[in-house]
Amino acid sequence: MWSKTLAFLVLSSLAWAGSGQLTPSDVLGGVLDVVRADWNNDGVLDRAVLWQPQPASDLANLFVFLSTKTGEPRVVAAAGVAWSQFGGHEAWLEADPHGFSVLSGGSAGGLKWQEGLAVAFDEAGPRVVGYSYHSYETDKGGKTFVCTADYVARKGSRNGATFAIAGGPPLLADWAYERIPVPCRAH
């Protein structure tokens, strides 16, 4: 854990000094997860770091470090991309062929849930291309709620009923709770 935290602090000092948007108020938090891949196809590994800004913080922030020709990484930051800890579960990252997913989940009482963002890359940088939420209520006869959003196809599904999504995939830096389609928020 210390090696992950130290590596993140060293690599993110550029982001903290230059981004102006997302600045952790202290360094008491820690790295929840890291994934690496060559997302901008330049032969150098890029990195996504899921960061809990403070030990008691409910939300995790995401920093993506993309390699550049100058050697200084291009840093993309997004605040509050996942629940950092809930019901004893920490948020995590999973790599896939086109990018990665930011996942969180947990349980409280009879409710078990998982939420995820799918991130892919294009010439503009990282974009949120998908959102999903699934819950299962054990104390209400196994009631389930499933909602997915495909920002590329501009459509979603809530418990099997489809709906349209306005606009295309938002840039990761512009991600906010309000970008989750209303049908996926109202459950």
N, C-alpha and C positions, 0 to 999 in steps of 0.2 A: 504494500500500500504506500509506504513512504517513497519508494522509487517512482511510482506513478504520480504522486503528488509533486515531488521535486521536478520531474520531467515536465509536468504541466506548467508549473510556475515559471520555469526557465523559458519554455517555448511560448507561453502566453504573455510574457512581459511586453512584447511588441503589441499585442492586441490591447492590453490595458492602457498602454501609453498612447496608442494611436487611434483607437476606434471611436472614442467619445460617446458611444451608445451604451454599451453594457460594460460596467466596471464593477467587479465584486467589491463590496465594501470592506472586506478583510480577507485574510487568507486562512481562516479557520475552517473553511469547508474542505471539500476533497473531491477527488476524481471518482466518479461512479463507474465509468467504463470508457474504453478507447477502441476505435477500429481504424485500420489503415488500409489504403488501397491507392492506386494511381487513377484518381477520378478525372484529372484533366489531361490524361494520356501523354505526359511529357517524360515518362520513364522514371519519375521520382515519386516515392510514396507520399501521399497526402494523409491527413489525420483528422479524425473527428473525436472530440473529447466532450463527454457528458459530465458536467460539473455541478456539484451541490454547493452553492455559495457559502452557506453556513450550516453547521450541524443540525440546527432545528428548522431549516428551510423546507417548506413543502414542495417547492418547485425546483426543477433542475434546469440549468442553462446549457446551451450547446455552443461550442467553438469549433469551427472547421478551419484547418490550416491547409491552404492550397499552395503548392510550390510555384515559384515564378522564376523567370530568367535572371532576375537580379539577386536571387538567393534569399531575399527576405520574403517570408510567406505572406500571401494574401489571406487575411483573416475575416471570416464571416461569423458573426455572433447572433444568437437568437435566445431571447429570455423566455423562461417558463414553458419549455417545449414538452415537459413531462412531469408527472408527480414524482418527486425524488424518492420518497419512501411512503409506503401506505400499507398498513396491515402486515408489517414485517418484510415487505418486498421492496428492493431497490430497483430503480429504473435501469435499463440496460440498452445497449446498441447491438444490432445484428447486421453484418455485412451481407450484401447481395450483389449480383453481377452488375447492376447499374448504379449502385450507391449504398445506402444503408437504411435501416429502420431504427427509430427511437421508440422504445417500448416501455410501458409501465403497467402495473396491475396490482391487485391486492384483494383483500377480503375484509369485510366488516359485518358482523352479525351473520345474516344468511346470504349476503350479497358477495359474489365473486366477480371480478371484472378485469378486463385487459383493454388498453388503449394503445394505439400506435400511429406513428407518422412515417410515411415512406418518402425518402429523400433521394432524388436523382440529380444528375449534373448535365448542364448544357453550357454553351459558350458564356452565358451570363453568370454561371456559378450554380450553387445548390438551390434546388427548388423542391417544395413539398408537392409531390405528385399524388399522394394518397393519404387517407385518414381512415382509421377503423376503430370501432368500439364494440365490445361484446360483453354482456353481463348475464349472469345466471343467478337467480334467487332460489336458494335451496329451501327456504322457509315458506315459499309461496307456490308450492306445487311444481317447482322446476321452471318457473317463468323465465324466458330468455328475451334478450333485446340485442339485436345485431344491426349495426349501421356502418356502412362503408361509403367512402367518397373517392371517386376517381377524377382528379382535377384535370387530367389530360383528356379524358373522354367527356368531361363536363357532365357527369351523371353520378348518381348515388343510389343507394338502396337502404331502406329502413324496414326491417323485418319482411323483406321480400317485395315491398312496394318501391318502385323507382321514382326518382325525382331528378330535376335538372339542377345543375350548378352553374351559376353565372361566372364568367371569367375563366382563365386558364390557371395553370399551376403557379401559385405565388412563390416569389423568392423566399428562401429560408429566412433571410434577414427581416422580411416583412411579416413573418408568421405571428399570429396572435390568436387568442381564443375565439375572437369574432370571425375568424376564417373557417371555423368548423361550421358546416352547414347546419342551419336551424333544426332540420329534422333529426340530426344526430345529437343535438343538445337537449331536445325536449323529450325526455323519457322518464 
